[in-house]
Amino acid sequence: MNTHEDIPTHSIIYSRPTDQLLLLLGGLGTFLYVIIFLIKTAYFTAFTFLILSIFLVYKYLDNSKAKPKLILSKEGIQFIGQPFVSWAFVHGLRIRSDVKGNTYSETLVFTNNGRIQEIPLAQLDISSWQLEQLFEQYQDSFRESLTEDSELY
């Protein structure tokens, strides 16, 4: 009996949006210089600072958006920008806890065809507990599909 019929065919894990307020502050600060240079009729310099201001505000808005980082499916796992990896080739999947001084961090670690991959969980917008549950469900579903396929032959 398949106990994992209710899980979606794939789950997309997004990156945690970064909060770089210095970009916004820099963009707004350079815009003040645009006003000053316009008053002093230094149009070329004002235009240059306007472009810089728009660029800094754009970078702030771009960094504050969540972007897809990880795709989990019943067939395997894929990090954006890397090839798809079947669950059959993923070994030693675990979440490692690191404590350095007063800093606690968690890292997703697994071996893919002999290559160790490490992804800091601070980059992902999901808790380690939720991620472990998803891994367990998708891997169990993959194993069940393998046993169902072997029973057919």
Secondary structure, 3 states (H helix, E strand, C coil): CCCCCCCCCEEEEEECCCCCHHHHHHHHHHHHHHHHHHHCCCHHHHHHHHHHHHHHHHHHHHHCCCCEEEEEECCEEEECCCCCEEHHHEEEEEEEEEEECCEEEEEEEEEECCEEEEEEHHHECCCHHHHHHHHHHHHHHHHHHHHHHHHHC
